[in-house]
Amino acid sequence: MGNYRHTQEFKIKYCEVDFKDEIKLSTCLSFMEEVACLSADELGFGYSYVKAKGCAFMVTNIYLEFLKPIRLGEVIKAQTWPLPPSYVVFGREYQFLSQMDDLLMRATSRWCLVDVKTGKLLQSKVIDNQDYSTYNTDKAVENVQWKIPAFERDDGELRFSLKIANSEYDHNMHVNNTRYADYCINCFTLDELKERAIAKFSIAYIKQCREGETLFFYRKKITENEYAVQGFNEKGEKVVQAQIGFDE
């Protein structure tokens, strides 16, 4: 399994692009989630397997880089493979390729295994049907800096808010990770995005959000081409933080 990579083709649809006819950030995360789940199923530790054990995989961090635009109507190949896990962290790598095998996007993510009833993190040894020594160790992105600049709400600008409803949910009974990408992008105006392209995106999921909660998203400029975005609930608890880098 040392060279294992799960590959899935996607044709970019009208509902998957933004106002510039380029792939939405949330679409990228959706494709990544889809191939991750299919890969886990293929390797024998997917949704049905962990559900029977009373646990679930939850993504905690995502980092991605765009190398070329991905546009409406294009057919891309999304690849993914799991890395050998640590004590409680499951790493997974991704690449989006053109039909000519040009690299369009590369990404990495970190997941944890959670006991559904208690919410406690579980050790990787709970997945007892894998030989991690045979896993592909290739990195799609080298030397990722997972730490995202933090700031207090008073140091940022309130740019977006919403009340969570059921359409945001997935089968883990919380807001799906892909939705937060849209919330972060909503912190920018059309005019701000019109002449800019996202080069890098990093997000850390801190606290699960559920129906009825109101979330407030604040933005702070870090450099000329980089911004930090943080989401808070009504209690003032930070639920998510992200960093967005635009092309220079």
LOZA-186111 format. One line per 10 residues: number of its first residue (from 1); their letters; for each residue x, y, z of N, C-alpha, C, O. Coordinates in steps of 0.02 Angstrom, whole numbers, plus 50000, padded with zeros to 5 digits. Example, Ala and Ser with C-alpha at 12.3 -4.5 7.8 and 13.67 -1.06 7.14 Angstrom:
1> as> 50660 49716 50390 50615 49775 50390 50660 49835 50390 50712 49834 50423 | 50642 49888 50354 50684 49947 50357 50645 50002 50394 50670 50057 50402 $
This chain:
1> mgnyrhtqef> 50041 49939 50000 50000 50000 50000 50043 50063 50000 50016 50118 50004 | 50108 50056 49995 50153 50113 50001 50142 50167 49950 50158 50225 49962 | 50113 50150 49892 50099 50200 49840 50024 50214 49833 50003 50243 49783 | 49985 50195 49882 49912 50202 49878 49891 50275 49871 49914 50318 49908 | 49847 50286 49823 49813 50351 49816 49743 50336 49788 49735 50304 49736 | 49693 50360 49823 49625 50355 49797 49613 50413 49749 49629 50470 49765 | 49585 50398 49690 49573 50450 49639 49500 50450 49619 49470 50398 49606 | 49472 50510 49615 49402 50519 49595 49398 50579 49548 49429 50631 49560 | 49360 50572 49494 49351 50627 49447 49290 50668 49466 49239 50642 49488 | 49296 50734 49457 49240 50780 49467 49237 50828 49408 49289 50855 49386 $
11> kikycevdfk> 49177 50840 49382 49167 50893 49333 49138 50953 49370 49087 50946 49405 | 49169 51011 49363 49149 51070 49401 49083 51096 49374 49078 51117 49316 | 49032 51095 49417 48964 51114 49398 48949 51187 49412 48987 51221 49446 | 48893 51211 49385 48873 51280 49394 48866 51298 49468 48886 51353 49488 | 48838 51253 49507 48826 51268 49578 48890 51263 49620 48888 51275 49680 | 48946 51246 49589 49008 51235 49625 49059 51291 49614 49116 51286 49637 | 49039 51343 49577 49085 51398 49562 49058 51463 49591 48999 51468 49609 | 49102 51513 49595 49084 51578 49622 49063 51625 49565 49051 51603 49509 | 49059 51689 49581 49037 51738 49531 49087 51748 49475 49071 51780 49424 | 49148 51722 49483 49199 51726 49430 49204 51661 49391 49249 51652 49350 $
21> deiklstcls> 49157 51615 49403 49157 51549 49371 49219 51508 49390 49242 51466 49351 | 49246 51521 49450 49301 51482 49476 49277 51442 49537 49231 51463 49572 | 49308 51385 49548 49285 51340 49601 49282 51375 49668 49329 51411 49687 | 49228 51365 49704 49221 51394 49771 49265 51357 49820 49278 51297 49812 | 49288 51393 49871 49328 51362 49923 49290 51305 49957 49318 51253 49971 | 49226 51316 49969 49186 51264 50001 49178 51203 49957 49172 51147 49982 | 49179 51212 49891 49176 51155 49845 49240 51113 49851 49237 51052 49852 | 49297 51148 49856 49360 51111 49866 49357 51069 49929 49377 51010 49928 | 49332 51098 49983 49328 51061 50046 49278 51003 50040 49288 50950 50069 | 49224 51014 50002 49175 50960 49991 49206 50902 49952 49196 50844 49970 $
31> fmeevaclsa> 49244 50918 49900 49278 50865 49862 49328 50828 49906 49334 50767 49902 | 49364 50866 49947 49412 50835 49992 49378 50788 50042 49402 50733 50056 | 49321 50811 50069 49283 50769 50115 49258 50706 50080 49260 50651 50108 | 49233 50715 50019 49206 50658 49982 49260 50605 49969 49248 50546 49982 | 49318 50626 49943 49369 50576 49928 49399 50546 49991 49420 50488 49991 | 49402 50585 50045 49427 50559 50109 49381 50503 50133 49405 50451 50156 | 49316 50514 50129 49268 50463 50151 49270 50402 50107 49268 50345 50132 | 49275 50412 50041 49278 50356 49995 49342 50316 50006 49342 50254 50003 | 49397 50351 50018 49461 50317 50031 49458 50276 50095 49481 50219 50097 | 49429 50306 50148 49423 50269 50211 49379 50207 50202 49394 50154 50230 $
41> delgfgysyv> 49324 50214 50164 49282 50156 50149 49323 50102 50113 49319 50043 50130 | 49361 50124 50064 49400 50078 50023 49452 50040 50065 49466 49981 50052 | 49479 50073 50115 49531 50043 50157 49503 50006 50217 49541 49974 50254 | 49438 50011 50228 49407 49971 50280 49395 50004 50346 49378 49971 50395 | 49405 50071 50350 49392 50105 50414 49347 50166 50403 49356 50218 50435 | 49299 50159 50359 49254 50214 50342 49197 50223 50390 49198 50199 50447 | 49146 50259 50366 49090 50280 50408 49055 50221 50443 49044 50224 50503 | 49040 50169 50406 49005 50112 50436 49047 50078 50490 49021 50057 50542 | 49112 50073 50477 49158 50040 50524 49162 50079 50590 49155 50049 50643 | 49173 50145 50586 49181 50183 50648 49114 50193 50683 49111 50197 50744 $
51> kakgcafmvt> 49059 50198 50645 48993 50205 50675 48977 50144 50718 48948 50151 50772 | 48995 50085 50695 48983 50024 50733 49023 50022 50798 49005 49987 50845 | 49077 50060 50800 49119 50064 50860 49097 50122 50906 49127 50133 50958 | 49045 50159 50885 49022 50215 50925 49066 50276 50922 49069 50316 50969 | 49101 50284 50866 49146 50342 50860 49139 50373 50790 49104 50347 50747 | 49173 50429 50781 49169 50465 50717 49234 50502 50705 49266 50525 50752 | 49253 50508 50642 49309 50550 50623 49286 50622 50616 49234 50635 50586 | 49325 50668 50644 49310 50740 50636 49373 50776 50616 49426 50767 50646 | 49368 50818 50566 49425 50856 50543 49439 50914 50590 49392 50948 50612 | 49502 50925 50606 49521 50979 50652 49558 51036 50617 49553 51094 50637 $
61> niyleflkpi> 49596 51020 50564 49635 51070 50529 49638 51054 50455 49641 50995 50436 | 49637 51105 50414 49647 51098 50342 49693 51154 50318 49686 51211 50339 | 49739 51136 50274 49782 51186 50242 49784 51169 50167 49795 51111 50149 | 49773 51219 50125 49776 51207 50053 49808 51264 50015 49809 51321 50039 | 49835 51248 49957 49866 51297 49913 49840 51287 49842 49838 51231 49816 | 49820 51342 49810 49801 51340 49740 49862 51357 49697 49897 51406 49710 | 49874 51316 49647 49930 51329 49601 49905 51357 49534 49940 51395 49501 | 49844 51337 49515 49814 51362 49453 49739 51368 49464 49711 51332 49506 | 49705 51412 49428 49633 51419 49435 49597 51355 49413 49620 51320 49367 | 49542 51340 49446 49499 51283 49428 49432 51312 49408 49398 51344 49449 $
71> rlgevikaqt> 49411 51302 49345 49355 51339 49318 49295 51294 49301 49300 51233 49297 | 49239 51328 49292 49176 51296 49273 49186 51250 49213 49217 51269 49163 | 49160 51189 49218 49161 51142 49163 49223 51098 49160 49223 51048 49124 | 49275 51116 49196 49336 51075 49196 49324 51008 49230 49284 51003 49277 | 49359 50958 49207 49359 50893 49240 49425 50885 49276 49478 50890 49245 | 49422 50873 49341 49483 50867 49380 49486 50798 49412 49436 50763 49420 | 49547 50779 49431 49557 50717 49468 49578 50735 49539 49630 50767 49549 | 49538 50715 49587 49554 50727 49658 49585 50664 49687 49555 50610 49685 | 49644 50671 49714 49679 50614 49744 49687 50624 49819 49693 50681 49843 | 49686 50570 49856 49698 50573 49929 49729 50509 49953 49721 50455 49924 $
81> wplppsyvvf> 49766 50515 50008 49794 50456 50041 49806 50473 50115 49825 50530 50131 | 49796 50425 50160 49808 50437 50231 49882 50428 50247 49916 50387 50217 | 49906 50467 50295 49973 50459 50322 49970 50413 50383 49917 50406 50414 | 50026 50382 50402 50027 50344 50465 50008 50391 50523 50038 50444 50530 | 49959 50373 50564 49937 50418 50617 49985 50421 50675 50027 50376 50684 | 49979 50474 50715 50015 50478 50779 49969 50450 50833 49923 50411 50818 | 49981 50469 50894 49942 50444 50950 49867 50456 50941 49827 50410 50949 | 49849 50518 50924 49778 50534 50915 49764 50573 50851 49706 50589 50837 | 49814 50589 50812 49805 50630 50752 49812 50587 50689 49861 50551 50680 | 49761 50592 50646 49760 50557 50582 49771 50608 50527 49729 50652 50516 $
91> greyqflsqm> 49827 50603 50492 49842 50649 50438 49818 50622 50371 49815 50562 50361 | 49800 50667 50326 49778 50647 50259 49799 50700 50209 49794 50760 50222 | 49824 50677 50151 49850 50721 50099 49803 50721 50038 49765 50674 50028 | 49807 50775 49998 49763 50783 49940 49800 50818 49883 49845 50858 49894 | 49781 50801 49822 49801 50838 49763 49742 50841 49715 49705 50793 49707 | 49734 50899 49682 49688 50906 49627 49729 50913 49563 49773 50957 49559 | 49716 50871 49514 49754 50871 49452 49708 50884 49393 49648 50867 49394 | 49735 50914 49340 49698 50921 49277 49698 50855 49240 49730 50807 49262 | 49661 50852 49185 49661 50792 49144 49730 50777 49114 49745 50721 49095 | 49772 50829 49111 49840 50822 49086 49890 50812 49142 49951 50814 49132 $
101> ddllmratsr> 49864 50801 49203 49904 50789 49263 49943 50851 49286 49993 50844 49322 | 49921 50910 49267 49949 50972 49296 49922 50978 49367 49863 50966 49380 | 49965 50998 49413 49945 51006 49483 49908 51072 49491 49935 51125 49477 | 49845 51069 49512 49803 51128 49520 49797 51151 49592 49796 51211 49606 | 49793 51104 49638 49785 51119 49709 49816 51063 49749 49813 51004 49730 | 49846 51080 49806 49873 51030 49852 49852 51048 49922 49844 51107 49939 | 49843 50997 49963 49815 51010 50030 49834 50954 50078 49855 50900 50058 | 49827 50970 50141 49837 50921 50194 49786 50935 50249 49762 50991 50257 | 49770 50884 50287 49720 50892 50341 49738 50849 50400 49776 50800 50394 | 49711 50867 50457 49719 50828 50518 49650 50811 50546 49606 50854 50548 $
111> wclvdvktgk> 49642 50749 50566 49579 50723 50591 49590 50692 50660 49645 50674 50678 | 49536 50687 50698 49538 50650 50761 49478 50602 50762 49428 50612 50728 | 49485 50551 50802 49433 50501 50812 49400 50515 50879 49434 50517 50931 | 49334 50524 50879 49298 50547 50938 49246 50496 50959 49210 50469 50917 | 49241 50484 51024 49187 50443 51052 49122 50484 51047 49118 50538 51076 | 49073 50459 51011 49012 50497 50998 48975 50514 51062 48946 50569 51067 | 48973 50470 51111 48936 50481 51173 48972 50528 51221 48940 50572 51250 | 49037 50519 51229 49074 50558 51279 49110 50618 51250 49126 50665 51287 | 49122 50618 51185 49160 50672 51153 49235 50667 51164 49271 50712 51143 | 49258 50614 51195 49330 50607 51209 49368 50585 51146 49342 50548 51104 $
121> llqskvidnq> 49430 50608 51142 49473 50586 51087 49495 50515 51099 49510 50494 51155 | 49498 50476 51045 49518 50407 51049 49586 50397 51016 49604 50433 50969 | 49623 50347 51040 49688 50332 51011 49681 50299 50943 49631 50267 50928 | 49733 50307 50902 49731 50279 50835 49727 50203 50836 49704 50173 50787 | 49748 50171 50891 49746 50098 50895 49674 50071 50897 49664 50011 50889 | 49624 50115 50907 49554 50093 50905 49538 50066 50835 49497 50021 50828 | 49570 50096 50784 49563 50069 50716 49610 50008 50712 49670 50016 50701 | 49581 49950 50721 49622 49890 50732 49629 49845 50671 49652 49787 50677 | 49611 49870 50613 49616 49828 50553 49665 49856 50502 49662 49839 50443 | 49711 49900 50525 49759 49932 50479 49831 49915 50498 49847 49907 50557 $
131> dystyntdka> 49873 49908 50447 49945 49902 50457 49976 49969 50436 49992 49979 50378 | 49985 50014 50485 50007 50081 50469 50078 50083 50440 50097 50132 50408 | 50117 50030 50451 50185 50029 50424 50187 50025 50348 50238 50038 50317 | 50130 50007 50318 50127 50002 50245 50100 50066 50212 50095 50068 50151 | 50083 50116 50251 50050 50176 50224 50098 50218 50181 50159 50218 50192 | 50069 50253 50134 50105 50301 50092 50126 50360 50137 50084 50389 50171 | 50190 50378 50136 50214 50433 50178 50228 50496 50139 50255 50544 50166 | 50210 50498 50074 50220 50558 50034 50180 50616 50062 50123 50608 50083 | 50211 50675 50062 50176 50736 50084 50156 50778 50024 50198 50793 49981 | 50094 50797 50021 50071 50842 49968 50097 50913 49980 50112 50949 49933 $
141> venvqwkipa> 50102 50931 50044 50127 50997 50064 50179 50986 50118 50166 50953 50168 | 50238 51015 50109 50292 51007 50157 50292 51065 50207 50273 51122 50190 | 50313 51051 50268 50326 51102 50320 50266 51149 50330 50274 51210 50328 | 50209 51121 50342 50148 51161 50352 50152 51196 50421 50167 51164 50471 | 50137 51260 50421 50132 51297 50484 50058 51298 50504 50018 51336 50478 | 50041 51254 50552 49971 51247 50571 49945 51305 50613 49885 51319 50614 | 49990 51340 50647 49968 51393 50692 49942 51452 50652 49975 51477 50606 | 49882 51475 50669 49850 51531 50636 49851 51591 50683 49835 51584 50742 | 49869 51651 50658 49871 51710 50701 49804 51722 50736 49752 51724 50703 | 49807 51730 50801 49746 51743 50840 49740 51817 50856 49791 51853 50858 $
151> ferddgelrf> 49680 51840 50868 49669 51910 50888 49606 51914 50930 49562 51871 50926 | 49601 51967 50969 49541 51980 51009 49488 52011 50964 49504 52044 50914 | 49425 52002 50983 49371 52029 50941 49377 52105 50933 49362 52132 50880 | 49400 52139 50985 49406 52212 50981 49459 52234 50931 49459 52291 50909 | 49504 52188 50914 49557 52204 50866 49537 52187 50794 49575 52201 50747 | 49479 52157 50786 49455 52140 50719 49393 52179 50701 49367 52218 50741 | 49369 52167 50641 49309 52201 50615 49255 52149 50603 49266 52100 50567 | 49196 52160 50632 49140 52114 50622 49117 52120 50549 49098 52173 50526 | 49118 52063 50513 49103 52064 50442 49044 52020 50422 49015 52030 50368 | 49026 51972 50465 48973 51926 50445 48946 51891 50507 48982 51878 50554 $
161> slkianseyd> 48881 51876 50506 48850 51838 50560 48793 51796 50533 48765 51812 50480 | 48776 51743 50568 48719 51702 50548 48696 51661 50607 48733 51647 50653 | 48632 51641 50604 48604 51595 50653 48602 51526 50622 48574 51516 50568 | 48631 51477 50656 48636 51410 50629 48568 51376 50626 48529 51378 50674 | 48553 51346 50569 48492 51307 50560 48510 51238 50533 48568 51223 50520 | 48459 51196 50525 48471 51125 50511 48506 51112 50445 48539 51060 50437 | 48500 51157 50396 48530 51144 50331 48607 51146 50333 48640 51126 50285 | 48635 51171 50388 48708 51173 50395 48736 51106 50419 48796 51096 50419 | 48692 51061 50440 48712 51000 50476 48737 50944 50430 48721 50942 50370 | 48778 50899 50459 48794 50835 50428 48775 50779 50476 48743 50792 50527 $
171> hnmhvnntry> 48793 50716 50459 48769 50660 50500 48803 50655 50568 48784 50613 50609 | 48852 50697 50581 48881 50701 50648 48844 50751 50693 48865 50765 50749 | 48789 50777 50667 48744 50821 50705 48777 50885 50728 48768 50907 50785 | 48815 50914 50683 48844 50981 50694 48855 51013 50626 48846 50981 50574 | 48875 51077 50626 48887 51112 50563 48943 51077 50525 48997 51065 50553 | 48931 51061 50462 48981 51028 50421 49041 51073 50410 49034 51133 50402 | 49100 51043 50408 49162 51082 50403 49165 51125 50341 49195 51179 50342 | 49135 51104 50286 49139 51142 50224 49103 51209 50228 49120 51256 50193 | 49052 51213 50271 49012 51273 50276 49052 51333 50302 49039 51390 50284 | 49101 51318 50344 49141 51372 50374 49183 51409 50321 49199 51468 50330 $
181> adycincftl> 49199 51375 50267 49236 51408 50213 49194 51465 50184 49219 51519 50170 | 49129 51452 50173 49084 51504 50148 49079 51561 50198 49079 51620 50179 | 49074 51545 50262 49068 51597 50314 49130 51643 50311 49124 51704 50317 | 49189 51612 50303 49250 51652 50301 49253 51696 50239 49273 51754 50243 | 49233 51668 50182 49234 51708 50120 49183 51763 50122 49192 51815 50091 | 49128 51754 50159 49078 51806 50167 49103 51866 50205 49068 51917 50210 | 49163 51862 50233 49193 51919 50267 49226 51968 50218 49255 52018 50238 | 49220 51952 50153 49247 51995 50101 49191 52016 50053 49143 51978 50043 | 49196 52075 50024 49146 52099 49977 49162 52074 49906 49218 52051 49893 | 49113 52080 49862 49124 52063 49792 49181 52104 49762 49223 52078 49726 $
191> delkeraiak> 49181 52169 49777 49234 52212 49750 49303 52191 49774 49351 52195 49737 | 49307 52170 49837 49371 52148 49864 49396 52084 49830 49456 52074 49822 | 49349 52041 49811 49367 51977 49782 49374 51979 49706 49402 51934 49675 | 49346 52031 49676 49341 52034 49602 49409 52028 49568 49416 51993 49518 | 49459 52063 49595 49524 52065 49563 49576 52022 49599 49636 52027 49585 | 49553 51979 49645 49601 51940 49684 49584 51866 49679 49526 51847 49670 | 49635 51826 49686 49626 51753 49686 49656 51725 49750 49710 51746 49771 | 49622 51678 49780 49647 51647 49841 49706 51602 49823 49702 51559 49779 | 49762 51612 49858 49822 51571 49848 49828 51517 49901 49849 51461 49887 | 49811 51535 49964 49818 51489 50020 49759 51497 50067 49730 51551 50074 $
201> fsiayikqcr> 49741 51442 50099 49687 51443 50149 49703 51393 50203 49719 51335 50189 | 49698 51416 50265 49709 51372 50323 49653 51383 50372 49632 51440 50384 | 49627 51329 50400 49571 51335 50447 49579 51285 50504 49601 51228 50494 | 49562 51307 50564 49563 51265 50623 49493 51264 50653 49464 51317 50668 | 49466 51204 50662 49400 51196 50691 49408 51185 50766 49438 51136 50787 | 49381 51231 50806 49395 51231 50877 49337 51204 50918 49347 51166 50965 | 49276 51223 50901 49218 51203 50940 49160 51187 50893 49147 51223 50846 | 49125 51132 50907 49067 51113 50866 49011 51164 50875 48999 51189 50930 | 48976 51179 50821 48920 51226 50823 48856 51191 50803 48855 51146 50761 | 48801 51212 50837 48738 51177 50827 48680 51225 50817 48685 51285 50826 $
211> egetlffyrk> 48623 51195 50797 48562 51232 50781 48544 51282 50836 48545 51265 50895 | 48527 51343 50814 48505 51394 50861 48560 51442 50883 48545 51497 50906 | 48622 51422 50875 48678 51466 50893 48685 51521 50841 48674 51510 50782 | 48705 51580 50864 48722 51634 50819 48798 51643 50819 48829 51647 50872 | 48827 51645 50759 48899 51651 50752 48916 51720 50724 48880 51747 50682 | 48972 51747 50747 48996 51812 50726 49067 51805 50700 49110 51777 50734 | 49079 51829 50639 49144 51821 50607 49179 51888 50601 49152 51937 50574 | 49241 51890 50626 49282 51950 50627 49342 51941 50581 49368 51886 50574 | 49362 51996 50550 49419 51995 50504 49473 52043 50526 49458 52098 50551 | 49535 52023 50518 49592 52067 50533 49644 52060 50478 49663 52004 50459 $
221> kiteneyavq> 49669 52116 50454 49721 52116 50403 49788 52101 50436 49806 52132 50485 | 49825 52053 50408 49891 52035 50434 49946 52068 50393 49989 52102 50420 | 49943 52058 50327 49988 52091 50280 49945 52116 50222 49884 52111 50224 | 49977 52144 50172 49941 52170 50115 49898 52117 50081 49845 52133 50052 | 49920 52054 50084 49885 52001 50048 49861 51945 50094 49841 51892 50069 | 49863 51955 50159 49842 51903 50205 49793 51930 50258 49801 51986 50283 | 49744 51889 50274 49694 51907 50324 49682 51849 50371 49688 51791 50352 | 49667 51865 50433 49645 51815 50482 49570 51825 50492 49545 51881 50494 | 49534 51770 50499 49462 51771 50512 49448 51726 50572 49474 51670 50576 | 49408 51751 50618 49389 51711 50676 49314 51713 50687 49282 51765 50679 $
231> gfnekgekvv> 49286 51656 50705 49215 51651 50720 49204 51640 50793 49238 51599 50825 | 49155 51675 50821 49137 51669 50892 49063 51654 50899 49023 51674 50856 | 49045 51619 50952 48974 51609 50967 48949 51664 51013 48986 51710 51030 | 48886 51659 51033 48855 51712 51074 48888 51718 51143 48885 51771 51174 | 48920 51665 51166 48954 51666 51231 49024 51697 51226 49058 51705 51277 | 49044 51715 51166 49111 51742 51156 49164 51689 51148 49224 51705 51149 | 49143 51626 51141 49190 51572 51132 49212 51568 51059 49170 51571 51014 | 49276 51560 51048 49302 51553 50980 49285 51483 50955 49300 51433 50988 | 49254 51479 50896 49234 51414 50869 49275 51394 50808 49281 51335 50793 | 49304 51443 50774 49344 51428 50714 49391 51486 50701 49375 51544 50716 $
241> qaqigfde> 49448 51472 50673 49493 51525 50650 49525 51505 50585 49539 51446 50572 | 49537 51555 50543 49562 51541 50475 49611 51595 50455 49612 51650 50482 | 49652 51578 50406 49698 51625 50375 49691 51618 50300 49694 51563 50272 | 49683 51675 50266 49672 51676 50194 49726 51718 50162 49736 51776 50180 | 49762 51688 50114 49814 51724 50078 49794 51732 50005 49774 51684 49972 | 49801 51793 49979 49784 51807 49909 49847 51812 49867 49901 51825 49893 | 49840 51800 49801 49896 51809 49756 49921 51880 49759 49881 51927 49767 | 49986 51889 49752 50014 51957 49753 50005 51990 49685 50026 52047 49677 $
